[in-house]
Amino acid sequence: MTTTWASVDPAVIASVDDVVRRVIGPAAAGVDRGSTFPAEGLEGLAAAGWGVLQLPTDVGGAGASSATYAEALARISAVCGSTSTVYMTQMHAAHPIHLRGTPDQVATWVPRLCDGSAIGSIALTEPSAGSDVSAMRTVARRDGDEYVVDGEKVFISNGDRADVVVLFASVDRSLGKDGVTAFLLDTRSLTGFEAGPPLHKLGQKGASTVALSFVDCRIPVSARLGEEGEGYPLLLQSVVRSRISAAAQGVGFAQGAFDAVVAWAGAQDLLSSRNPDAQDLQFELARLRGEITAARAMLLSICDDVDGSEVEPVAEVSLAKMHCTALGTRVAAACVQLLGADGDLVSLGAERLLRDAKIAEIYDGTNQIQSMLVARDIRLAAGQVR
Ligand SMILES: Cc1cc2nc3c(=O)[nH]c(=O)nc-3n(C[C@H](O)[C@H](O)[C@H](O)COP(=O)(O)OP(=O)(O)OC[C@H]3O[C@@H](n4cnc5c(N)ncnc54)[C@H](O)[C@@H]3O)c2cc1C
């Protein structure tokens, strides 16, 4: 897997590859089999200095480009979907804190998320508020110097492991989106808060995904992230970054499955130019490599747009998310097919990547929702939106 994309830092990628080779890859099958939280992979990446790549160095980040982050995440995803989700969730939690946190909030949490000494999570989704997060019912009612939180969040990555949860709740449901407000929950000192057990899932089994419940959960006013009613724009900024992550995972899942077929084909002498019977396989590999290369180029180019634009390129990020995550599932399925019955073998890893890939089409906004956002952009460009 090579890339010479100008904005991808090759030194970071070489170092991430080293952690992948030494720590993440060897553990991946066991993480999946045992549904084991991949703490060592996260620690390895943080120890190398890559805990949260894109944040500036003065808060503990690596000051890397979005393209470097996406390429790094693709490399991690190519060997272990669970580790990639746990790792990206650290960034998804750190990014809104960095954007809207007070100096104290940033100093308390961001360096620790970057060095891996704290685990973060971000909680938007509710049983009746997934695609339409503005329908959230979790409320944070002001009571003197505190807010009282009541409600339930579901499908929260890292939720049972988190030291800090970036929570989105409504201070006044009658205000709709304008009532959505963000809070930073220090789970070490919370009462009235409970994280449910990890869910049993199709893939990414080591990345724990849990429900969070809040019953009369009191948090200080100082835990508010930004002002009341500023949560919805922050949420939109956050999901643009998390969609880049999902897209990078898609490229990685496709690449990992492709690599598994190449390794298998090499061991079976199916890559020899003297083996005419293997030409169909080789041509199919050539086609898949073209698909992966094109998706990677799209992703990295859109990452450059994200870094270079004043206004977030929301529709382009949606395009990358839907295209690259669909590619992940499609290519992983094609690779399992190419392997024949061996595709079903856990030892080759392709079946795991196929299972890991599917959910990336659904989380961080389903691909139908991404289509809606792109369609709206098309209508806007055509002057059809008021
Ligand atoms: C493994 C995993 C990890 C996750 N991690 C997190 C996390 O860390 N934090 C967090 O907050 N959430 C997380 N989620 C939740 C995830 O982001 C949501 O599941 C996702 O946004 C979809 O919401 P939903 O499941 O409620 O689907 P729904 O909104 O109920 O949608 C159901 C179906 O209807 C379609 N649909 C919905 N509305 C429309 C529409 N207007 N037009 C066309 N089709 C539509 C959808 O595309 C989908 O196919 C995670 C989910 C999973 C599975």
The ligand as an SDF file (V2000), in Angstrom:
LIG
                    3D

 53 58  0  0  0  0  0  0  0  0999 V2000
  -21.0570    0.3870   15.6030 C   0  0  0  0  0  0  0  0  0  0  0  0
  -21.7480    1.7110   15.7640 C   0  0  0  0  0  0  0  0  0  0  0  0
  -21.0780    2.7650   16.3610 C   0  0  0  0  0  0  0  0  0  0  0  0
  -21.7150    3.9980   16.5450 C   0  0  0  0  0  0  0  0  0  0  0  0
  -21.0720    4.9950   17.2400 N   0  0  0  0  0  0  0  0  0  0  0  0
  -21.7560    6.1200   17.5570 C   0  0  0  0  0  0  0  0  0  0  0  0
  -21.1640    7.0980   18.4250 C   0  0  0  0  0  0  0  0  0  0  0  0
  -20.0280    6.9620   18.8780 O   0  0  0  0  0  0  0  0  0  0  0  0
  -21.9130    8.1780   18.7670 N   0  0  0  0  0  0  0  0  0  0  0  0
  -23.1830    8.3680   18.2980 C   0  0  0  0  0  0  0  0  0  0  0  0
  -23.8040    9.3560   18.6530 O   0  0  0  0  0  0  0  0  0  0  0  0
  -23.7680    7.4650   17.4750 N   0  0  0  0  0  0  0  0  0  0  0  0
  -23.0900    6.3450   17.1020 C   0  0  0  0  0  0  0  0  0  0  0  0
  -23.6800    5.4000   16.2810 N   0  0  0  0  0  0  0  0  0  0  0  0
  -25.0240    5.6310   15.7670 C   0  0  0  0  0  0  0  0  0  0  0  0
  -25.0650    5.9030   14.2810 C   0  0  0  0  0  0  0  0  0  0  0  0
  -24.4280    7.1020   13.9330 O   0  0  0  0  0  0  0  0  0  0  0  0
  -26.5210    5.8250   13.8350 C   0  0  0  0  0  0  0  0  0  0  0  0
  -26.9000    4.4650   13.9580 O   0  0  0  0  0  0  0  0  0  0  0  0
  -26.7650    6.2860   12.4180 C   0  0  0  0  0  0  0  0  0  0  0  0
  -26.6000    7.6780   12.3320 O   0  0  0  0  0  0  0  0  0  0  0  0
  -28.1550    5.9280   11.8870 C   0  0  0  0  0  0  0  0  0  0  0  0
  -29.1340    6.2070   12.8090 O   0  0  0  0  0  0  0  0  0  0  0  0
  -30.2470    5.0780   13.1610 P   0  0  0  0  0  0  0  0  0  0  0  0
  -29.5290    3.8190   13.4430 O   0  0  0  0  0  0  0  0  0  0  0  0
  -31.1280    5.6130   14.2400 O   0  0  0  0  0  0  0  0  0  0  0  0
  -31.0380    4.8990   11.8440 O   0  0  0  0  0  0  0  0  0  0  0  0
  -32.4150    5.6030   11.4270 P   0  0  0  0  0  0  0  0  0  0  0  0
  -32.2640    7.0780   11.4430 O   0  0  0  0  0  0  0  0  0  0  0  0
  -33.5120    5.0240   12.2610 O   0  0  0  0  0  0  0  0  0  0  0  0
  -32.5740    5.1250    9.9300 O   0  0  0  0  0  0  0  0  0  0  0  0
  -33.0970    3.8440    9.5890 C   0  0  0  0  0  0  0  0  0  0  0  0
  -33.0740    3.7370    8.0780 C   0  0  0  0  0  0  0  0  0  0  0  0
  -33.8900    4.7680    7.5020 O   0  0  0  0  0  0  0  0  0  0  0  0
  -33.1250    5.5590    6.6020 C   0  0  0  0  0  0  0  0  0  0  0  0
  -33.5170    6.9660    6.7140 N   0  0  0  0  0  0  0  0  0  0  0  0
  -33.6490    7.6850    7.8460 C   0  0  0  0  0  0  0  0  0  0  0  0
  -34.0450    8.9500    7.5620 N   0  0  0  0  0  0  0  0  0  0  0  0
  -34.1230    9.0190    6.2160 C   0  0  0  0  0  0  0  0  0  0  0  0
  -34.4640   10.0590    5.3010 C   0  0  0  0  0  0  0  0  0  0  0  0
  -34.7960   11.2760    5.7380 N   0  0  0  0  0  0  0  0  0  0  0  0
  -34.4350    9.7720    3.9790 N   0  0  0  0  0  0  0  0  0  0  0  0
  -34.0860    8.5530    3.5280 C   0  0  0  0  0  0  0  0  0  0  0  0
  -33.7650    7.5210    4.3400 N   0  0  0  0  0  0  0  0  0  0  0  0
  -33.7810    7.7560    5.6570 C   0  0  0  0  0  0  0  0  0  0  0  0
  -31.6830    5.3850    7.0450 C   0  0  0  0  0  0  0  0  0  0  0  0
  -30.7800    5.6380    5.9800 O   0  0  0  0  0  0  0  0  0  0  0  0
  -31.6790    3.9280    7.4920 C   0  0  0  0  0  0  0  0  0  0  0  0
  -31.5290    3.0750    6.3900 O   0  0  0  0  0  0  0  0  0  0  0  0
  -23.0430    4.1730   16.0650 C   0  0  0  0  0  0  0  0  0  0  0  0
  -23.7020    3.1130   15.4400 C   0  0  0  0  0  0  0  0  0  0  0  0
  -23.0830    1.9020   15.3070 C   0  0  0  0  0  0  0  0  0  0  0  0
  -23.8450    0.7580   14.7010 C   0  0  0  0  0  0  0  0  0  0  0  0
  1  2  1  0
  2  3  1  0
  2 52  2  0
  3  4  2  0
  4  5  1  0
  4 50  1  0
  5  6  2  0
  6  7  1  0
  6 13  1  0
  7  8  2  0
  7  9  1  0
  9 10  1  0
 10 11  2  0
 10 12  1  0
 12 13  2  0
 13 14  1  0
 14 15  1  0
 14 50  1  0
 15 16  1  0
 16 17  1  0
 16 18  1  0
 18 19  1  0
 18 20  1  0
 20 21  1  0
 20 22  1  0
 22 23  1  0
 23 24  1  0
 24 25  2  0
 24 26  1  0
 24 27  1  0
 27 28  1  0
 28 29  2  0
 28 30  1  0
 28 31  1  0
 31 32  1  0
 32 33  1  0
 33 34  1  0
 33 48  1  0
 34 35  1  0
 35 36  1  0
 35 46  1  0
 36 37  1  0
 36 45  1  0
 37 38  2  0
 38 39  1  0
 39 40  1  0
 39 45  2  0
 40 41  1  0
 40 42  2  0
 42 43  1  0
 43 44  2  0
 44 45  1  0
 46 47  1  0
 46 48  1  0
 48 49  1  0
 50 51  2  0
 51 52  1  0
 52 53  1  0
M  END
$$$$
